[in-house]
Amino acid sequence: TLPDFVVYRPEKLKKAVKKEGLLPLMVFANGACANTSITHERVLSEIASHGYIVVAIGALKLANDENWESTEAHMLIG
């Protein structure tokens, strides 16, 4: 339901919710650099593995894609 975002979550979501209850939410934007989270994929995946839901703005584009748009603050409202 969020076509312009990438959601990072624990691999075993139901198990994490059962253990922790409601999971905290982190919203990530790469600022004016690029409308993608590919350059931060590892750290965002690591955060999610500790029981967080991370919603990152922008499609998960390849790192060598030169057609990145800048991320504007208004884009965080989906």
C-alpha positions in Angstrom: 0.0 0.0 0.0 3.1 2.3 0.0 4.4 2.2 -3.6 6.8 5.1 -3.1 8.4 3.7 0.1 10.4 0.7 1.2 9.5 -1.1 4.4 12.2 -2.8 6.4 11.0 -5.1 9.1 12.1 -8.1 11.2 12.4 -11.2 9.2 9.9 -13.0 11.5 7.4 -10.2 12.0 4.8 -12.3 13.9 7.4 -13.6 16.2 8.8 -10.2 16.9 5.3 -8.8 17.6 4.5 -11.7 19.9 7.8 -11.1 21.8 7.8 -7.3 21.9 4.2 -6.2 21.4 3.7 -3.2 19.2 6.9 -2.5 17.3 8.4 1.1 17.2 8.3 2.9 13.9 11.2 4.8 12.3 10.7 7.0 9.3 13.8 7.5 7.1 14.5 10.0 4.3 17.9 10.4 2.6 17.4 14.1 2.5 18.2 16.1 -0.6 20.7 13.5 -1.7 18.6 10.8 -3.3 15.0 9.6 -3.2 16.1 6.0 -2.3 17.3 4.1 0.7 19.7 1.8 -1.2 22.8 3.5 0.2 21.5 2.8 3.7 20.0 -0.6 3.1 22.4 -2.4 5.5 22.0 -0.1 8.5 18.2 0.1 8.0 18.0 -3.7 7.8 20.1 -4.0 10.9 17.7 -1.6 12.8 14.7 -3.6 11.6 16.3 -6.8 12.8 16.2 -5.4 16.4 12.4 -5.2 16.3 11.7 -1.9 14.5 9.6 -1.2 11.5 11.5 1.2 9.2 9.6 3.1 6.5 12.0 4.6 4.0 11.0 7.1 1.3 11.7 6.2 -2.3 11.9 3.0 -4.3 14.8 0.7 -3.7 16.8 1.7 -6.7 20.2 0.3 -7.7 23.2 2.2 -6.3 24.5 3.0 -9.8 21.2 4.5 -10.9 22.0 8.1 -11.9 18.4 9.2 -12.2 17.8 9.8 -8.5 15.4 12.6 -7.5 16.0 14.7 -4.4 13.8 13.9 -1.4 11.7 16.8 -0.3 10.1 17.0 3.2 6.5 17.0 1.9 7.2 13.6 0.3 7.3 12.0 3.7 3.5 12.4 4.0 2.0 9.4 2.2 
